Amino acid sequence: MHELSIAMSLIDVAQEEADRRGGKRVASIHVRLGPLSGVIKDALISAYELAREETPLAKAELIVHETPIRLYCRMCVAERDAQSMQMLCCAVCGEPSNEIISGRELEITAMEIET
């Protein structure tokens, strides 16, 4: 379960940033997660809850913002949502696309640090 190592990394990064800013406590970590990242949201949340025990982030909440798979459709000449993770086709016209704009994300976007 690689989600556990990812959760541990999130905790490490958040604690380092809180220490660097002189913060006393991390209240929450906001993460952007795309379906093509290879990470399962529920598994990440579960792993995070386990990993944060007995750390300075024991009460810090993990907030996951899911991003859709967005493609560039050459037929529509626009960014469009994909039909599904299995079908990387424009949801409007059905044209296949290999130009993925978003959906691969796994990144910390914000943290709430109490000072």
Contacts in CASP RR format, 6 or more apart in sequence:
PFRMAT RR
TARGET T0000
AUTHOR 0000-0000-0000
METHOD contacts of the structure
MODEL  1
MHELSIAMSLIDVAQEEADRRGGKRVASIHVRLGPLSGVIKDALISAYEL
AREETPLAKAELIVHETPIRLYCRMCVAERDAQSMQMLCCAVCGEPSNEI
ISGRELEITAMEIET
1 43 0 8 1.000
1 47 0 8 1.000
2 39 0 8 1.000
3 39 0 8 1.000
3 40 0 8 1.000
3 43 0 8 1.000
3 44 0 8 1.000
3 46 0 8 1.000
3 47 0 8 1.000
4 47 0 8 1.000
4 50 0 8 1.000
4 51 0 8 1.000
6 39 0 8 1.000
6 44 0 8 1.000
6 47 0 8 1.000
6 106 0 8 1.000
7 44 0 8 1.000
7 47 0 8 1.000
7 48 0 8 1.000
7 50 0 8 1.000
7 51 0 8 1.000
7 52 0 8 1.000
7 62 0 8 1.000
8 51 0 8 1.000
10 29 0 8 1.000
10 31 0 8 1.000
10 48 0 8 1.000
10 62 0 8 1.000
10 108 0 8 1.000
11 48 0 8 1.000
11 51 0 8 1.000
11 52 0 8 1.000
11 55 0 8 1.000
11 57 0 8 1.000
11 60 0 8 1.000
13 108 0 8 1.000
14 26 0 8 1.000
14 29 0 8 1.000
14 57 0 8 1.000
14 60 0 8 1.000
14 108 0 8 1.000
14 111 0 8 1.000
15 26 0 8 1.000
15 55 0 8 1.000
15 56 0 8 1.000
15 57 0 8 1.000
17 111 0 8 1.000
17 113 0 8 1.000
18 24 0 8 1.000
18 25 0 8 1.000
18 26 0 8 1.000
18 56 0 8 1.000
18 111 0 8 1.000
18 113 0 8 1.000
21 113 0 8 1.000
21 115 0 8 1.000
22 115 0 8 1.000
23 113 0 8 1.000
23 114 0 8 1.000
23 115 0 8 1.000
24 114 0 8 1.000
24 115 0 8 1.000
25 56 0 8 1.000
25 59 0 8 1.000
25 60 0 8 1.000
25 113 0 8 1.000
25 114 0 8 1.000
26 56 0 8 1.000
26 57 0 8 1.000
26 60 0 8 1.000
26 111 0 8 1.000
26 112 0 8 1.000
26 113 0 8 1.000
26 114 0 8 1.000
27 59 0 8 1.000
27 60 0 8 1.000
27 61 0 8 1.000
27 112 0 8 1.000
27 113 0 8 1.000
27 114 0 8 1.000
28 60 0 8 1.000
28 61 0 8 1.000
28 62 0 8 1.000
28 63 0 8 1.000
28 111 0 8 1.000
28 112 0 8 1.000
29 57 0 8 1.000
29 60 0 8 1.000
29 61 0 8 1.000
29 62 0 8 1.000
29 63 0 8 1.000
29 108 0 8 1.000
29 110 0 8 1.000
29 111 0 8 1.000
30 63 0 8 1.000
30 65 0 8 1.000
30 108 0 8 1.000
30 109 0 8 1.000
30 110 0 8 1.000
30 111 0 8 1.000
30 112 0 8 1.000
31 44 0 8 1.000
31 62 0 8 1.000
31 63 0 8 1.000
31 64 0 8 1.000
31 65 0 8 1.000
31 106 0 8 1.000
31 107 0 8 1.000
31 108 0 8 1.000
31 109 0 8 1.000
32 65 0 8 1.000
32 67 0 8 1.000
32 105 0 8 1.000
32 106 0 8 1.000
32 107 0 8 1.000
32 109 0 8 1.000
33 39 0 8 1.000
33 41 0 8 1.000
33 44 0 8 1.000
33 64 0 8 1.000
33 65 0 8 1.000
33 66 0 8 1.000
33 67 0 8 1.000
33 105 0 8 1.000
33 106 0 8 1.000
34 66 0 8 1.000
34 67 0 8 1.000
34 68 0 8 1.000
34 69 0 8 1.000
34 102 0 8 1.000
34 103 0 8 1.000
34 104 0 8 1.000
34 105 0 8 1.000
34 106 0 8 1.000
35 66 0 8 1.000
35 67 0 8 1.000
35 68 0 8 1.000
35 69 0 8 1.000
35 85 0 8 1.000
35 103 0 8 1.000
36 69 0 8 1.000
36 85 0 8 1.000
36 100 0 8 1.000
36 103 0 8 1.000
36 104 0 8 1.000
37 103 0 8 1.000
37 104 0 8 1.000
37 105 0 8 1.000
37 106 0 8 1.000
38 106 0 8 1.000
39 106 0 8 1.000
41 64 0 8 1.000
41 66 0 8 1.000
44 62 0 8 1.000
44 64 0 8 1.000
45 62 0 8 1.000
45 64 0 8 1.000
48 62 0 8 1.000
49 62 0 8 1.000
52 58 0 8 1.000
52 60 0 8 1.000
65 109 0 8 1.000
67 102 0 8 1.000
67 103 0 8 1.000
67 105 0 8 1.000
68 81 0 8 1.000
68 82 0 8 1.000
68 102 0 8 1.000
68 103 0 8 1.000
69 81 0 8 1.000
69 82 0 8 1.000
69 85 0 8 1.000
69 88 0 8 1.000
69 100 0 8 1.000
69 102 0 8 1.000
69 103 0 8 1.000
70 79 0 8 1.000
70 80 0 8 1.000
70 81 0 8 1.000
70 82 0 8 1.000
70 100 0 8 1.000
70 101 0 8 1.000
70 102 0 8 1.000
70 103 0 8 1.000
71 79 0 8 1.000
71 80 0 8 1.000
71 81 0 8 1.000
71 82 0 8 1.000
71 88 0 8 1.000
71 89 0 8 1.000
71 90 0 8 1.000
71 97 0 8 1.000
71 99 0 8 1.000
71 100 0 8 1.000
71 101 0 8 1.000
72 78 0 8 1.000
72 79 0 8 1.000
72 80 0 8 1.000
72 97 0 8 1.000
72 99 0 8 1.000
72 101 0 8 1.000
73 79 0 8 1.000
73 80 0 8 1.000
73 90 0 8 1.000
73 92 0 8 1.000
73 93 0 8 1.000
73 95 0 8 1.000
73 97 0 8 1.000
74 95 0 8 1.000
74 97 0 8 1.000
74 99 0 8 1.000
75 90 0 8 1.000
75 93 0 8 1.000
75 94 0 8 1.000
75 95 0 8 1.000
76 90 0 8 1.000
76 92 0 8 1.000
76 93 0 8 1.000
76 95 0 8 1.000
79 101 0 8 1.000
80 90 0 8 1.000
80 91 0 8 1.000
80 92 0 8 1.000
81 91 0 8 1.000
82 88 0 8 1.000
82 89 0 8 1.000
82 90 0 8 1.000
82 91 0 8 1.000
82 97 0 8 1.000
83 89 0 8 1.000
83 90 0 8 1.000
83 91 0 8 1.000
83 94 0 8 1.000
88 96 0 8 1.000
88 97 0 8 1.000
88 98 0 8 1.000
88 100 0 8 1.000
89 95 0 8 1.000
89 96 0 8 1.000
89 97 0 8 1.000
90 96 0 8 1.000
90 97 0 8 1.000
END
